[in-house]
Structures are given as structure tokens and as C-alpha cells.
Amino acid sequence: MSRVSTRLNESIAVAQQYFDELADRLGEIEKGNLGEGAKRKRLEWLLERLDRKIVEIHRALSAKVSADDESPFLGMPASHAKFLREKLLPHAKLLQTAHLKASGSEMFLELLEDIDTEGSRPVWNAIRFTADYTRQMLDDEDERQWEVRIVEDALDQSWFRPDRWQNNLRALRPVLVGRDESSIPPSVRFRLTEVYRAFTFGAWMATIALGRATVEFGLIHRASHLGFSATRKNKYLMLNDLISQAIPKVPTLKACLIAIKEAGNRVLHPRKDQNVIPSPKILRSEALECVRATTQVIEVLYAE
């Protein structure tokens, strides 16, 4: 059972206080209009404090995704989950950028961008160095030499890409729901767990297909809650029909639902006029968008 820590709860509560004071000024902040005198000093102070809380929250969310856990769900008070999903996380980059510019630290703006680590292998290199050093330190007859050879064999395999796995993992965040994860059916919970694993290990098409399946199961399970029937003639509706029924009930999910359906169809259903784009980078980008869209759908469907 994954519950938010007391420290994270406190960080979210404080961040909400700062954000609420800035909420009406986001448009001016984005334009760089912070005013003058006491007004400017107050805004700069709020931006600095909020930046610190955003960093704390991001670290806590990343730690949850990286933890040895069976589920990406992170239960927390409903008000906190809603605040993160709808206010803080969507505006985090804007607020952090404003703070860096106001404090004269524009040189650090690139830290807010997604870092392309293609070709960089610090984790792989560290493991290789450790294996080489260990082999040199052990006697040739030492039985532990075979363990070193096992590590070296893994390092030489094309599938062993720990730096890519770590980079993929950094792009994910937990699913923020204002309820205990045990109230979410295993059919949804287990599939979303597999979505995160598939993306982490670079199985792009599997990520997209599983994201589509997760959304389908979620819509079926929450249909009565949303006010429509998921069945017709004792059979579950197809995904396209489920989406058509769901969009009038949750119009904010329209773009996500359509994107997931179309991406999933390109992976699962062959058509002459629709093919999965073969470029690995484009596939990764599409898979990441599918993960984020799937996460948003599940968060809204199971919001309290």
C-alpha cells in the first residue's frame, strides 16, 4: 500500500499556500512583469520558496517511481492530489523559470529541460570499472571470478542499457489519486504497472498497447460512476464506443482518450493508411505521451 509521506504532505500543503497567493498573477509572471518595490520583493520571495518546494516534491515523486514497488499509484489526500495534477505540476516549469530569471540565474534554465543522455553511459561505465577492478584484485583461482564473468557477459549484451532505463524512469511520475490504491481494481492497477515497466525498459509499442488496454479497463470499471452503461446485449462496448460515451461526461479527457485510442490502433490494428512511425526516438516520444495521457485518464476516472 503506497501512501504519501508526512514530509511530502507538508511540502504540498506549504506549496499550495504559496501558489494560491501567486495564482492570480501567473499571466503577469509569465510575461516577466513582477512589478516594483515591495510588490516585486514579495513575488520574488514567493517564487524562491515555491521553487524549493517544487524541487522537494519532484524528488519525492521520482523516488516513488524508482522505488522497488509493485504499483505506480501514490495515494494522498484528495485535495493534495487535485492541487498537484491541476495546478502545481502544470505550472511548475513556468514558476521555476520565473524564479531563475528574477534571481539572475538564467544560466541554470537548461536544467529545467529534458536532458538527452543518448550516448552517455555513466552507470554502465561504473559497472564496467567495478567489474574490471574486482577481477584484477581477485586471484585467478578465486571462485568469485565467475561472478565477475557473469557481470561482464551482461555488460556485453545489447539489451543491457541501464543508463537508458534510468533516463526513461526519470521521465515518469507516480499516479496521483485521492484514495487508497486498494480501491482501484487489479485489472487497472496491474496493467498500469506494466505500462510503466514497459516504458522504462524501452518497449515502446508494448507501452502504447498496454496504455490503451488500461484505459479500456478503466472506462469499463468506472462507467456506472460516470453515468453510462459499458455493456450492450450483455457484451462490453468496444473502446471507440466507450470513449464516445465517456467524453460528454468528462470532456476534459477528450484529447487524451482520442490520442490513446489512435496510438493504440496504429500498434494493434494493421491498416494501409496508418503505420507506426519506425524511428525509435519518435516512438519513444509517442510512448511517453501515451503514458502521460493514460496516467491523466486514470487519475480523473478515480479522483475523489
Sequence and secondary structure as in RCSB ss.txt:
>XXXX:A:sequence
MSRVSTRLNESIAVAQQYFDELADRLGEIEKGNLGEGAKRKRLEWLLERLDRKIVEIHRALSAKVSADDESPFLG
MPASHAKFLREKLLPHAKLLQTAHLKASGSEMFLELLEDIDTEGSRPVWNAIRFTADYTRQMLDDEDERQWEVRI
VEDALDQSWFRPDRWQNNLRALRPVLVGRDESSIPPSVRFRLTEVYRAFTFGAWMATIALGRATVEFGLIHRASH
LGFSATRKNKYLMLNDLISQAIPKVPTLKACLIAIKEAGNRVLHPRKDQNVIPSPKILRSEALECVRATTQVIEV
LYAE
>XXXX:A:secstr
  B  HHHHHHHHHHHHHHHHHGGGHHHHHHT   SHHHHHHHHHHHHHHHHHHHHHHHHHHHHHHSS S  EEE
  HHHHHHIIIIIHHHHHHHHHHHHHHTT GGGGGGGS    TT  HHHHHHHHHHHHHHHHS TT TTHHHHHH
HHHHHTSTT  HHHHHHHHHT   EEESS GGGS HHHHHHHHHHHHHHHTT HHHHHHHHHHHHHHHHHHHHHH
HTS SEETTEE  HHHHHHHHTTT GGGHHHHHHHHHHHHHHHS BTTB     HHHHHHHHHHHHHHHHHHHHH
HT  
